Amino acid sequence: MTREKVAVALVKFDEGKTDFQIAQVVGARAIDQFKVFELRYIRGNNNTEGYLAKQSELDKVKANTYGSWGKMRRFLGRASLSLFEIKLLVLGVKDAEL
């Protein structure tokens, strides 16, 4: 029962961590794309409406990234097993104290 809890907790955490990492990569790329678009806008190659639409897209990507981070943090906050308990189960009493 406890091993199953640990396994489920680790899988859920790993899923959340992966989602957050993916969101970070997508967010970084969206920021780079926006900077290029912004330079074109400053040089007069795009209109204000297009600029604001691109800025709105970037805000959505950022919100998704923050949402992924928040999900991961909430999971950690309500995880029923502490890191010490996981160490205790996996490593045993002697090594868990380190």
C-alpha positions in Angstrom: 0.0 0.0 0.0 2.7 2.5 1.0 4.9 1.5 -1.9 2.0 2.1 -4.3 1.4 5.6 -2.7 5.1 6.4 -3.2 5.0 5.2 -6.8 1.8 7.2 -7.6 3.2 10.3 -5.9 6.5 10.1 -7.9 4.7 9.5 -11.2 2.3 12.5 -10.6 5.2 14.7 -9.6 7.2 13.6 -12.6 4.3 14.4 -14.9 3.9 17.9 -13.3 7.6 18.5 -13.6 7.6 17.5 -17.2 4.6 19.7 -18.0 6.3 22.6 -16.4 9.6 22.0 -18.2 7.8 21.8 -21.6 5.9 25.0 -20.8 9.2 26.7 -20.0 10.7 25.8 -23.3 7.6 26.9 -25.2 7.6 30.1 -23.2 11.2 30.9 -24.0 10.6 30.3 -27.7 7.5 32.5 -27.6 9.5 35.3 -25.9 12.1 35.1 -28.7 9.5 35.2 -31.4 7.8 38.2 -29.8 11.1 40.1 -29.6 11.6 39.5 -33.4 8.0 40.6 -34.1 8.6 43.7 -31.8 11.7 44.7 -33.7 9.7 44.5 -37.0 6.9 46.5 -35.4 9.4 49.2 -34.2 10.8 49.4 -37.8 7.3 49.9 -39.2 6.8 46.5 -40.7 3.7 45.6 -38.6 0.6 47.4 -37.4 -0.4 48.1 -33.8 -3.3 45.6 -34.0 -1.0 42.8 -35.0 1.5 43.8 -32.3 -1.1 43.7 -29.6 -2.4 40.4 -30.8 1.1 39.0 -30.7 1.5 40.4 -27.2 -1.7 38.7 -26.1 -0.5 35.4 -27.5 2.7 35.7 -25.4 0.7 36.5 -22.3 -1.3 33.3 -22.8 1.9 31.3 -23.1 3.2 32.9 -20.0 0.0 32.2 -18.1 0.2 28.5 -19.2 3.8 28.4 -17.9 2.8 29.9 -14.5 -0.2 27.5 -14.4 2.0 24.5 -14.9 4.4 25.8 -12.2 1.4 26.3 -9.8 0.1 22.8 -10.4 3.5 21.3 -9.6 3.8 23.5 -6.4 0.3 22.6 -5.3 1.0 18.9 -5.7 4.1 19.3 -3.6 2.2 21.1 -1.0 -0.5 18.5 -0.6 1.7 15.4 -1.1 0.9 13.0 1.7 4.4 11.6 1.9 7.3 13.8 2.9 10.7 13.4 1.3 11.9 11.9 4.5 9.2 9.2 4.4 10.1 8.4 0.8 13.7 8.1 1.7 12.8 5.9 4.7 10.8 3.6 2.4 13.3 3.5 -0.4 16.7 3.6 1.5 15.8 2.1 4.9 16.2 3.6 8.3 20.0 3.9 8.4 20.4 5.8 5.1 17.3 7.9 5.4 18.8 9.9 8.3 21.6 11.3 6.1 
